[in-house]
Amino acid sequence: MNKRKHIFLDRDGVLNADVAPYVTAIDQLQIFPWTAPTLLRLHEAGFDMYVISNQQGVALGLTSRRFSTK
């Protein structure tokens, strides 16, 4: 039986820099240089990846669920 492997990753501080107080626009998102190569290695190792994130800025109305590029 082939069991699926899953990994859950937090966004802020794991995949990108934790910008204070909140990332409110796409141009503020600072992806770490090791993020893409690491995700590729996880994919090649057979992991299903899920990004989870508690975005308080969305709850407070400081940004929307969808980033704007404007």
N, C-alpha and C positions, 0 to 999 in steps of 0.2 A: 504494500500500500504506500503510495506516494503522498506524504503529508506536506501541505503547503507551509511555508515559513512566512511569518508576518513580522514586520517591524513598524513601530509607531514612533514618529519623530516629532518633536516640538519644533515650531518655527523659530521664534525669537531666542537667540542665544545658542541655537544648535545648527540651523541651516543658514542663518543670517545674524548680523550684529543686532543686539538688543538696543534699539534707538530710543532714547528718552525724549519726551514722555511716551509718544506713540508714533508709529509709522502711519502717516496720514496720506501719503502719495507715493506712487510707484518709484519716483526718483529718489526717495529717501531710503528705499530698501537696499541694504548693503549685504549682498550674498558673499559668504566666505569663499575664498579661492579653492578650498578643498571640498566644497559641497558637491559640485557636479561630478568630479571623479569618484567621490565616495558613494554617491547614489548609483553611479554606473557599476561600481564593484558590487554593491548590494544586489542590484538587478541581476548581474551576471551570476551571483551566488544563489539565485533563485528566490529572493525575497519579494513578497508583495509589500509595497511601502505605502504608508498612510501618514499624512501630515496632520497633526492635531495642534490646535492653538486656541488659547483663551484670549480673544481680542477685546479687551475692555474698551479700547477706543471706539469700537463699533457700538458696543452697548451704551456708551456715553454720547453717541451721535457725533463724534469727532471725525469719523470717516465712515464710508459705506462699506458694505461687504465686497464691493467691486471697486478696485483702484481705478482712478482716473489718470490718464496720461497727460491731461491738460494742466 
